[in-house]
Amino acid sequence: MGEFDLIARYFTRPVHRAALGVGDDCALLTPAPGMQLAISSDMLVEGRHFFADVDPGRLGHKALAVNLSDLAACGARPLAFTLALALPRVDEAWLEAFSRGLLALADAHGCELVGGDTTQGPLNICITVFGEVPAGQALLRSGAQPGDDIYVSGTLGDARLALEALLGHIALPPEALTTARLRLEQPSPRVTLGQALRGIASSALDVSDGLLGDLGHILRASGAGACIDTSITMNLIATSAYSISARDQIDTEMLHQCTLAGGDDYELAFTAPVARRAAVAAAAQASGTPVTRIGRVEAEPGLRLVDAQGRPVANRYASFDHFGPTHSG
């Protein structure tokens, strides 16, 4: 199967929103009047971002999900995406499953595949996603104000737990590993919540490299500090996924590492004024996404951790850095 046969069989589809999709030198997108384009790119590399034996359907899902998560953090509505794919060889069964997982998520969010590139080489997936957001309403990292509440959506730490188990660093019961691995390999981008938070959240981003590291981007962009209650964040691991015996086998330090700096969560971390608590709750309910208040923004620079009694907790948790000492699966 040649390159263009591969594209035609697995990745060419009719477009409904874009003016022109796959098959020409450029795709053509026409955002609605009064809208701005939101654009983001992410790359997934075998051995760095995913294991070689990952289910290709889940990999297709995740490849797009991590990009949709960026649109969610901006409060943007998905429009279209391009796919650049390097393959060691043409494996039709792999391509069938990969494209099915990729396009199922695309269809769920009305996001059209409009172009890209394929080549031979080590497995590498790069997606560029395009969305639209009303002019002046995009959620940014730079709007947090002292006194604002800090929230996170969904659960934290499950993906890192799965990674630690798959690397042999901890043991999880089979049912717990199955659920945790699903969070690692098939995250849910919070697109609907992001749009619901427009005009409510003062700042936002998605948690990809770990809560503390990513939250630090908001604080630096906003010129502020924060205080986080670790007794709350530690309980954000999806407890329904783990038996009591499973959690008893994992020490507190590991739970903190997973929830505070685990990475691959693809939840939204955001800030909002105290006066908007009811609006945040309404946005969460409307989007079907739980959110948890985990701390507050402070004027004093720096990120401080406290326990349930308000006592300081040492911050020794390093989020993922592609060129740092931390690792990924």
Residue pairs with C-beta under 8 A, 6 or more apart in sequence:
1 9
1 90
1 92
3 118
3 119
6 90
6 95
6 118
7 22
7 118
9 95
10 95
10 96
10 98
10 99
11 22
11 83
11 99
11 113
11 116
12 22
12 23
13 21
13 22
13 103
13 112
13 113
14 21
15 21
15 22
15 80
15 112
15 114
16 112
17 79
17 80
17 110
17 112
18 27
18 28
18 29
18 30
18 79
18 80
18 112
18 114
19 28
19 29
19 30
20 26
20 27
20 28
20 114
21 27
21 80
21 112
21 113
21 114
21 115
22 113
22 114
22 115
22 116
26 115
27 80
27 82
27 114
27 115
29 37
29 79
29 80
29 114
29 130
31 37
31 79
31 132
32 132
34 134
34 135
35 132
35 133
35 134
35 135
36 132
36 133
36 134
36 135
36 138
37 79
37 130
37 131
37 132
38 71
38 74
38 76
38 130
38 131
38 132
38 133
38 138
39 128
39 129
39 130
39 131
40 67
40 70
40 71
40 74
40 128
40 129
41 67
41 126
41 127
41 128
41 129
42 63
42 66
42 67
42 70
42 126
42 127
43 49
43 124
43 125
43 126
44 50
44 59
44 62
44 63
44 66
44 124
44 125
44 126
45 122
45 123
45 124
45 125
46 52
46 122
46 123
46 124
48 322
48 328
49 328
49 329
50 59
50 62
50 185
50 329
51 166
51 329
54 185
55 97
55 185
56 94
56 95
56 97
56 98
56 101
57 97
57 98
57 100
57 101
58 101
58 182
58 185
58 186
59 98
59 101
59 125
59 185
60 97
60 98
60 99
60 100
60 101
60 102
60 103
60 105
61 101
61 102
61 104
61 105
61 185
61 186
62 185
62 186
62 187
63 83
63 102
63 125
63 127
64 81
64 102
64 105
64 106
64 111
64 127
64 129
65 105
65 186
65 187
65 188
65 189
65 266
66 127
66 187
66 189
66 208
66 266
67 81
67 127
67 128
67 129
68 78
68 105
68 109
68 111
68 129
68 189
68 191
69 187
69 189
69 190
69 206
69 208
69 266
70 129
70 206
71 77
71 78
71 129
71 131
71 189
71 191
71 194
72 189
72 190
72 191
72 193
72 194
72 195
72 206
72 268
73 139
73 194
73 204
73 205
73 206
73 268
74 131
74 133
74 138
74 139
74 140
74 194
74 204
75 133
75 137
75 138
75 139
75 194
75 195
75 197
75 198
75 201
75 204
76 131
76 132
76 133
76 138
76 194
76 195
77 131
77 132
77 133
77 191
77 195
78 109
78 110
78 111
78 129
78 130
78 131
78 191
79 111
79 112
79 130
79 131
79 132
80 111
80 112
80 113
80 114
80 129
80 130
81 106
81 111
81 112
81 113
81 114
81 127
81 128
81 129
81 130
82 113
82 114
82 115
82 116
82 127
82 128
83 102
83 113
83 115
83 116
83 117
83 125
83 126
83 127
84 116
84 117
84 118
84 124
84 125
84 126
84 127
84 128
85 116
85 117
85 118
85 119
85 124
85 125
85 126
86 118
86 119
86 120
86 121
86 122
86 123
86 124
86 125
87 95
87 118
87 119
87 120
87 121
87 123
88 120
88 121
88 122
88 123
89 120
102 113
103 113
105 111
106 112
106 113
109 189
109 191
111 129
133 198
134 198
137 198
137 199
138 198
139 194
139 197
139 198
139 201
139 203
139 204
139 270
140 203
140 204
140 221
141 203
141 204
141 205
141 217
141 218
141 221
141 222
142 203
142 218
142 221
142 222
143 201
143 202
143 203
143 222
143 271
144 202
144 203
144 218
144 219
144 221
144 222
144 224
144 271
144 297
145 202
145 222
145 224
145 271
145 273
145 297
146 224
146 297
146 298
146 299
147 273
147 274
147 296
147 297
148 202
148 203
148 271
148 272
148 273
148 274
148 296
148 297
149 271
149 272
149 273
149 274
149 277
149 280
149 293
149 295
149 296
149 297
150 215
150 226
150 228
150 269
150 270
150 271
150 293
150 294
150 295
150 296
150 297
151 268
151 269
151 270
151 271
151 272
151 280
151 291
151 292
151 293
151 294
152 207
152 211
152 233
152 236
152 267
152 268
152 269
152 270
152 291
152 292
152 294
153 190
153 193
153 267
153 268
153 269
153 270
153 284
153 289
153 290
153 291
153 292
154 188
154 190
154 236
154 265
154 267
154 289
154 290
155 183
155 236
155 237
155 238
155 265
155 267
156 207
156 211
156 233
156 236
156 237
156 258
156 259
156 260
156 262
156 265
156 267
157 236
157 237
157 255
157 258
157 259
157 262
157 265
158 179
158 180
158 183
158 184
158 237
158 238
158 241
158 258
158 265
159 180
159 183
159 184
159 187
159 262
159 263
159 264
159 265
160 257
160 258
160 261
160 262
160 263
160 264
161 170
161 172
161 176
161 180
161 237
161 250
161 258
161 262
162 172
162 177
162 180
162 181
162 183
162 184
162 185
163 184
163 262
163 264
163 328
163 329
164 170
164 254
164 258
165 171
165 172
165 177
165 180
166 177
166 181
166 329
167 327
167 329
170 249
170 250
170 254
171 249
172 180
172 242
172 246
172 249
173 242
173 243
173 245
173 246
175 243
176 241
176 242
176 243
176 246
179 238
179 241
179 242
180 241
180 242
183 238
183 264
183 265
184 264
184 329
187 264
187 265
187 266
188 266
189 206
189 266
190 206
190 266
190 267
190 268
190 287
190 289
192 286
192 287
192 288
192 289
193 268
193 283
193 284
193 287
193 289
193 291
194 204
194 268
195 287
196 283
196 284
196 286
196 287
197 204
197 268
197 270
197 272
197 280
197 283
200 272
200 276
200 279
200 280
200 283
201 270
201 271
201 272
201 280
202 270
202 271
202 272
202 273
203 218
203 221
203 222
203 270
203 271
204 218
204 268
204 269
204 270
204 271
205 214
205 215
205 217
205 218
205 268
205 269
205 270
206 214
206 266
206 267
206 268
206 269
207 214
207 263
207 265
207 266
207 267
207 268
207 269
208 214
208 263
208 264
208 265
208 266
209 263
209 319
209 320
209 321
210 260
210 261
210 262
210 263
210 317
210 318
210 319
210 320
211 228
211 233
211 259
211 260
211 261
211 262
211 265
211 269
211 319
212 228
212 260
212 261
212 303
212 315
212 317
212 319
213 261
213 318
213 319
213 320
213 321
214 269
214 319
215 226
215 228
215 269
215 303
216 303
218 269
218 271
219 225
219 226
219 297
219 301
219 303
222 297
223 301
224 297
224 298
224 299
224 301
225 297
225 298
225 299
225 300
225 301
225 302
225 303
225 304
226 295
226 296
226 297
226 298
226 303
226 304
227 295
227 296
227 298
227 304
227 305
227 306
228 260
228 294
228 295
228 303
228 304
228 305
228 306
229 294
229 295
229 306
229 307
229 308
230 256
230 260
230 305
230 306
230 307
230 313
231 307
231 308
232 292
232 293
232 294
232 295
233 256
233 259
233 260
233 294
234 252
234 255
234 256
234 259
236 259
236 292
236 294
237 247
237 255
237 258
237 259
239 247
247 255
256 317
257 317
260 305
260 317
261 317
261 318
261 319
261 320
263 319
263 320
263 328
264 328
271 297
272 279
272 280
277 293
280 291
281 291
283 291
284 290
284 291
298 304
303 315
304 312
304 315
305 312
305 313
305 314
305 315
306 312
306 313
307 313
318 324
318 325
318 326
319 326
320 326
320 327
320 328
